[in-house]
Amino acid sequence: MAVVIVEERLATLVHAWGLTIEETRRTNTSLLAFGWRDREPVVLKIIHESGDEWRSGQIANAFYGRGVVRVLETAEGAVLLERLLPGTSLVPLVRAGCDDEATGILANVIQEMLAEPPGGCITAEDWARGFDRYLQSADKAIPRDLVEEARDTYLRLCGTQKNRRLLHGDLHHENVIFDDRRGWLAIDPKGVVGEIEYEIGAALRNPVDRPDLWASREILQRRIQIFEQALHLDIARAVRWAFSQAVLSAIWSWEDGEPVHNANSALLLAREIRVS
């Protein structure tokens, strides 16, 4: 994948879109520039390399601001967004002991995020390839029987989906942000096509760095009940999706070079809600 000269693109887009930039930050995958257009606070996101996030502007724009941060401009590998202020995520709410409230907010955001997928979106089926990539490796950090069970469960669910739509694909507590004007909104949608039961998996295994706040049967059951009541889910399917996605998440961590061990938060969830 060709590396984009980010600084040159920043200067070009700042001029083209009439922006004033006050601060820039780098993530592993992008450059974020915070500033203003006229009197409106904005964020310019420029992706480092062509890849999964390259079409993030098009994906976010498909939601037309329904439960999602609004897109103001798009270009190849770049997007101009409204800036959400104060920009607080749901993580502090969970840490403050308000997990039920945070789960209800997540459910409301999912309910608002109605969108038809634009052409060329990835699908839940596309992500299934990760299981075989791991099984074809020699790695043994993730139990092979767990991976095989998760793969088989995931593929059965893929083949029996109903009412597929554009989903966020990574909707967890750090990706839901508060704005004084518009309330709680999702950011950084991956844009995967699947059924709504797919969507709660990431929320069940987060905040990722505080499994002590959620990795118990009691808390997970409360979360599941809140999602079921708010979204009218087929909860058995949702739990099976969450189990298989958790194993897939651990595989992605391994592919990214991160150590995967028994205390991995995704594997903690997978073991806790494993059906068979």
N, C-alpha and C positions, 0 to 999 in steps of 0.2 A: 504494500500500500504506500502510495506516495505521501511523503511528509509535506505538509503545507507550511509555507513560511508565514507563521501566524502574525508576526509583527507587521509585515507588509499588508496583510489582509485587514488587520485592525485599523491601520491608517486609512486604507481605501474605504472601508465601511463607515468609519467615523465621519469622513468627508461626505460620502454619498447620502448618509441618513441624517446628517445635521446634528451630530451628537457632541456633547461635552463630557469627557471622561474624567472622573475624580480618583478612581482606584482600580487596580487590576489584581486578579488572583489567578493562580494556576492550579488546576487539578491534574490528575493523571491523564486525563483525556482531552482537556480543553483549557482555553483561556477565558476568564470571565472579566468583563469590563463594566464597572458600575458608574453610572452618571445620569445625564439628563438629556431629554430632547424637548426643547422649549421649557415648559415648567413641569414636565412629566418625568418622574424617576423611572429609569430603564436599566436593563441588564443586557449587554451584548455577549453572546456566547459563541466562541469560535472553536470548532473542533480541530484538534491537532492533526489527525490522520483520517483518511477515508476509511469507513468501517461502520460498525453498528450504530453509532450516533450521528452519522453524516446527515441523515434525513430527519433529525430530531425536530427541526422547525416545522416541517411538513406534518409530522406525526402530531405534535402539539396543536397545530392549527386545525386539524381535523375535528377537534373537540369544540371549536368555536367558543372557548372560554367557559364551557359548561363543566364546572368543578375543577378546572385546570387554569393555570396562569395563561393570560392572553398573549398571543403572538402579534407583534406589531409589524415586523418585516421578516422576510426570509431570503436567504441566498444559499448557494451550494456550501454546505458545511458550516453555516452560520445562521443565527436567529437572534432577532431583537425582541425582548420580552418586557412586559410591564414589570417593574420591581415591586415586590411584595414587602410592605413595611408594617410592623417591625421585623417581620421575617422569622418569627419564632416557630420551631418545629413542634411536633407532638411529643418529642422525647421528654422534655421537662414535665409534661403533664403525667406521663407514666412514672417518672421518678418521684413525683410528688404524691403518689399513691392513688391517682385518678385514672386507673387503667380502663374502667368501664366507660368513663367519659371519652377517653381517647379512642376506644374501639367504636363507640357510637359515631364519633366524628368521621372516622375512616369509612364506616358504612354509609354515612350521608354523602361523602365525596364519591364513593363508588356509584351510588344511586344517581348522582348528577351527571356522571361521565358517560353520556350516551353519544355514540359516534359510529358512523360507517367507516370502515377502513379504507384509506386511499390505496391505490394500486401498488403492488410490490411489497406489501407488509410481510414480515415474518409471521409464522403461525406456531401454535403450540407443537404441531408435528415437527416443524423444523428444529425446535429445541430438543426434541427427543434423541437426536444423534449423539448428544453428550454421553448418554449411558453406554453406548457401544464403544465410543472412543475410550472410555475408562476401562471397560471390560477387555478391550484389545491391548491394553497396556499391561505391564508387569507389576504395577503398583498394588499394594495391599493395605494401604492406610484406611480405606473405606471397605468394610466387609463385603466380599463379593456377593454373598447371598442377599444382602440388603440391596445392593445395586440391581441385581437381577429381579428381585421382587418389585422394586420401584419402577424399573423399566417396563415390566409386564403390566403393572397397574396403570402406568402413564399411557402406554399404547392402547390399552382397553378403553380408557377414558377418551383418548383422542378419537377413537373410532365410533364413539357413541354420543358425541356432543350435539347439543341442540341450541338454536338461537345464538349462533356465533356473532361476535361483534368486536369492535376495537377495544382492547383492554390496555390499561396502563402497563401491566406486566411486572412492575416492581414497586407496588404501592405499599410502602411501609412508613413508619413514623417520621423518619428524616425527610421523606419526600412529600409530606403534607405540611404546608406552611401557612401561618396566619397573616392576613392583611387587614389593616384597620378599615379599609373601604369595602372589601369583598368577602371577608371571612376566611374560612379554611379552604385552601386550594392545593391541588396536586402540582408537583413540578417533575420534570425529567421523565415523562412517559416513554417507555420502551416501544410501545405500539405493537403488541402481539395480538393476533387474532385467535379468539377462543370463546368459550362460554363463560358466563359470569361466575360460576363456581370456581373457576381457575383463579380468580383475582385475589382471594383472601389469603393465599398461601404465604406471601411475603410478610403480611401483617402479623401472622401467628408466630413467626420466628424472630420478631424484632421487639425492642431495640437489640441489635445484634451483640452489643458489648455488655448487655445487662440481662443475661438469661435468668439470673436470680429473681428478676421481677416478673417472669412469665412462664418459666419452664416447670410448671407444676400442673397436674391434671385438673385441679380446681380452677386455676386462672384460665387455662386453655379452654375448659368447658364453658366458662362464663363468656369468653370471647366468642366462641363458636355460637353460643345461644344468641348473643347480641346480633351477630351477622345474619343468623338464620331468621330472626324475627324482623329485622329491618329490610332484608333483601329478598325474603321468601325463597331461600336457596333449597336445592336438593342437598341437604347437609351431608349425607353419606358420600356423595360425589365430591363435595367441597373438601371433606377431610381426606379422602383418597388423593385428590389433587395436591393438597398441602403436604401429605406424606411423601409422595413421589417428587414433588418440586424441591422439598428439603434435601433429599438425597442428591438431586441434580445440582442444587446450590453448592453442596459440598464438593461435587465434582468440578464445578466451575472454579471454586477456590483452589483446588489442586491444580487445575490447568493454569491458573494465574501465578502459580509458584508459592502459594501460601501453605503453611503447615496445616494438615488436617489431622486432628486427634479426637479422642473420645469426648472431650469437652467442647468440640466445635458446636456452635449454637444450632446450626441446621441439623446436625446429627442428633442433638438433644431432642429437637422437636420430632424428628422422624421416629426415634425410639419411643417417644411418649405417645404418639398417636398411631403407631403401627397397628394395622387392623388384624392381620393374620398372625 
